[in-house]
Amino acid sequence: MIPRPWNQLQIINPAGSQKKPVTPRSRIRAAVGLINNLRTTPVLSDATHRLIREADTGALQRAGIARIVTGGLLLLAVVIATASIDFTNPMAVKQIWAAELTLALFGMLGWVGAWLASKRIAIEQLPVITALLDAVLVLGNLAYSHWGLGVPGSFYSVFPVAWVVPITMAAAAIHYQPRLQVFVGAVYVVGLSLLAFGSDVMSPQERQQDLAAMGALFSAQANMVRIVMVFAAGLILILVARQGRLMLERAVRETTLRVTLTRYLPRELAPILTDQSFASLRQGRRIPVTLLFVDIRASTTFGETMEPAQLAVFITSFRRRVIRAASRHGGVIDKFTGDGALILFGVPGARDGDAQRALACGQTLLSLIERWNAKRGFNPPVRLGIGIHTGDVFCGVVGDESRLEFTVVGETVNIASRIEQATKAAGCELLASQEAVMAAGEADLWCEVACEPLPGVTRKMVLMKPVG
């Protein structure tokens, strides 16, 4: 709905019957409310939550595989780089051992994360846990070199393991969670700051002597390890880009499917259908449902006494009330037929209380029409015929690609239609079959109605109306 211009804002009371005088203060309140509505975070549908959860699970699995591959590549690079060197410095041996252990644990962490994701265990917590453990491994290795081996903390950047930091941050980006990325960045900034500035300031002479002692860290082998790390980071960023592309393509595909489905499916069904469930509808299936047929009595009278524009507004207002009643009780509007409608309960799948919600929907609709008559003063007043029945129907999408249609067919549909027509002879606006009333568990609230056999229905039907 397009907001009204500032000078046309109006305040309407909850009943909608009278308009309050428009004052500057009321205009301000209306404008503030309009701004707050625009700021409100949209509520995600169940289908959107499902897609996001599936994307999170896939991202966790891919992130785990990326850690395994990265840890394996780096471990292999370290082994190859140090295989031809005979180390005599005990400190260098300990550093290599610590690096190999760190990379092995990094790959093992990836395997555990991928396995947990495949079992759908701790999906929401895994991104934070794995990112935190990554930081513990990397920062722990650097801390060991500083406090365990006595290497100055300001030299942390010369160690190849420091280059794992951008790799782990890229791995966290696979999840597309800004808060997670902020958390990971903050952990590394704080950890590296403690290493770099947590020790005493060195003089230029001391810094030069220590750098000379660590000349091996700038050898060809060490640089090869750094290049492998850049290669690993590039692979992970390619994976991130691919992940984003797949999510974009899937979102576009799902949106296109929904737009297409809304052309011939009830609008309540389109948001919850997936490719698989749509294929199931194309094949068709037999399911138990409760149907509610509604029709305006003596609608020709209104058609003859109203101008075309008035009649269009009248039918639109009627349908709006049908939609309101169906939405309130979880019904799916299969179709509108002129001044009538068919509402389904139990589509796309049966739920507890379908029949009970259908009976309540019929009574709600009568109440809405009664208020409509009182508000508009129709003469003659609008009267309805509502028929409700429970049973099995064929439900599916039929037709070719040029003209598809969602439909329910079967004896149950025919009986529900005949019950709606029987309201004329019974002099009652709402009738339901005994099957529907018993399924709802409301036998005490309904009483039998004497009526003629339903046309086209061979078996005897017991019809009931609300007590009182």
C-alpha positions, -999 to +999 in steps of 0.1 A: +000+000+000+014+034-009+014+058+020-008+089+017+008+123+013+015+143+045-015+165+041-039+136+035-030+115+066-061+104+085-065+086+119-091+059+120-104+044+153-102+006+157-139+001+148-133+019+116-167+036+118-157+073+125-128+094+116-111+115+143-104+151+135-070+155+119-048+177+140-010+184+138-004+161+167-023+133+151-005+138+119+028+135+137+017+103+155+006+088+121+039+098+105+059+083+133+039+051+131+045+049+094+082+053+099+083+027+126+065+003+102+091+009+076+118+002+101+103-030+113+123-061+104+103-082+080+092-116+094+108-144+075+085-172+062+089-208+071+102-215+036+129-188+040+140-202+074+142-237+058+163-224+030+186-205+053+190-236+075+199-257+046+224-231+034+240-230+069+243-268+069+259-268+035+283-240+045+294-259+076+302-290+056+321-270+029+339-250+056+349-283+073+362-297+040+381-264+033+398-268+067+408-304+059+422-295+025+440-264+038+454-282+068+466-310+046+482-287+021+500-267+046+512-297+066+525-313+034+543-280+025+559-278+059+571-314+057+585-309+022+602-276+031+619-290+062+628-325+049+660-314+032+672-293+062+692-307+091+682-286+120+707-283+149+688-255+167+665-271+193+643-240+191+638-244+154+629-281+159+603-272+185+588-245+162+584-270+134+569-295+157+544-269+170+535-259+134+529-295+123+507-302+154+487-270+148+480-279+112+471-314+121+446-302+147+433-276+122+425-304+097+410-326+124+388-297+135+375-294+099+367-331+099+348-329+132+329-298+120+319-315+087+307-346+105+286-327+130+270-307+102+262-339+083+244-351+114+226-318+119+242-314+154+246-279+169+241-262+135+236-228+151+266-230+175+291-247+152+302-216+132+312-197+164+328-228+180+349-237+150+360-201+144+370-198+181+390-230+180+407-218+148+418-187+167+429-207+197+451-229+175+467-200+156+472-177+185+482-206+207+510-214+183+522-178+182+519-176+220+540-208+224+568-192+202+567-161+224+563-173+259+575-209+255+605-203+232+613-168+241+608-152+207+598-115+210+561-110+205+567-081+181+582-106+156+549-127+153+544-116+117+576-133+105+563-168+114+545-185+085+517-196+109+506-160+112+495-163+076+469-187+086+449-158+101+434-146+068+427-182+059+406-188+090+388-154+085+380-165+049+367-198+062+344-179+086+331-158+057+315-189+042+287-186+067+276-151+056+271-140+092+283-104+098+282-109+136+304-139+133+329-120+111+330-092+136+336-116+165+364-134+146+381-101+136+379-089+172+395-121+186+424-118+162+429-081+168+430-085+205+451-116+204+477-102+180+478-069+199+486-087+231+515-105+214+528-074+196+526-049+224+525-071+255+563-073+259+590-048+265+600-024+237+633-036+221+661-013+211+672-013+174+703-032+182+684-060+200+659-061+172+687-065+146+704-093+165+671-113+169+662-109+133+697-122+123+691-153+145+658-160+126+672-158+091+658-193+083+623-178+085+630-159+053+645-189+034+632-203+002+614-231+021+597-207+044+586-185+015+572-216-002+550-223+028+538-187+027+529-191-010+510-223-003+491-203+024+482-177-002+470-204-025+449-220+003+433-186+011+426-181-026+408-216-027+387-207+003+377-173-012+367-191-044+346-214-023+330-184-006+322-168-040+308-201-052+287-204-021+273-170-026+266-177-063+247-209-055+226-191-028+218-164-053+208-188-081+187-208-057+170-177-044+162-166-079+150-201-088+127-203-058+114-168-063+107-175-100+089-207-090+068-189-064+058-162-089+048-188-114+029-208-089+009-178-077-007-176-111-026-208-107-022-220-071-040-206-040-019-178-027-015-196+007+002-226-009+028-209-031+051-197-002+054-232+013+060-252-018+094-266-028+104-282-061+097-316-045+063-308-031+053-291-064+063-323-083+041-342-058+011-319-067+017-325-104+014-363-098-017-358-076-027-375-044-057-385-024-059-368+010-086-362+037-098-326+038-127-305+051-143-283+025-164-251+030-185-238+002-200-203+006-223-184-017-243-152-015-281-158-015-302-138-040-271-122-055-290-114-087-309-088-066-277-069-059-266-072-095-298-057-108-299-028-083-263-017-083-242+002-108-212-018-122-187+001-101-208-004-070-211-041-077-174-044-082-168-028-048-195-050-032-180-083-045-145-071-035-157-063+000-173-097+003-142-115-008-121-095+016-143-109+045-139-144+031-102-140+031-102-126+066-122-156+079-101-182+061-068-166+073-080-164+109-087-202+110-059-214+087-080-222+057-068-222+021-090-205-005-090-228-035-110-205-057-136-177-059-165-183-082-183-150-088-201-144-055-190-177-039-158-194-027-144-228-018-122-229+013-100-260+021-088-272+055-061-299+054-042-287+023-013-293+016-013-317+045-038-328+072-036-312+106-053-318+139-085-298+142-091-293+104-129-299+108-131-279+140-114-249+123-137-252+092-168-250+114-154-221+133-145-204+100-182-207+088-194-191+120-168-163+118-179-156+083-215-153+093-205-129+121-185-107+097-214-105+072-237-096+101-215-067+110-212-058+074-250-056+071-252-034+102-225-011+089-238-006+054-275-011+060-281-033+029-317-037+019-323-066+016-295-077+039-267-099+026-274-136+034-251-165+029-253-202+023-224-222+038-220-260+034-192-280+052-182-316+047-153-339+055-138-367+034-112-378+009-105-358-023-081-359-051-057-330-048-033-319-074-022-296-103-038-306-136-035-293-172-006-287-196+021-260-194-001-234-211-029-237-186-022-253-152-048-253-124-049-265-088-080-285-081-097-308-057-123-333-071-142-362-058-175-372-042-166-351-011-165-319-032-198-327-048-215-334-014-201-302+001-215-282-028-250-299-024-250-291+013-244-255+006-274-255-018-295-273+008-293-243+030-320-227+008-346-253+016-336-257+052-339-220+059-305-220+076-273-201+065-249-228+078-252-265+074-225-292+080-225-329+075-226-352+105-191-365+094-177-330+097-193-323+131-182-357+145-146-351+132-146-317+150-159-333+183-187-308+185-218-331+185-233-313+215-231-279+197-250-290+166-285-305+160-299-325+131-319-308+104-347-324+084-341-320+047-347-337+013-320-361-001-292-343-017-294-342-055-268-365-071-259-381-038-269-418-035-262-423+002-282-408+030-267-377+045-274-363+079-271-326+080-267-305+111-269-268+121-255-249+151-276-251+182-293-218+190 
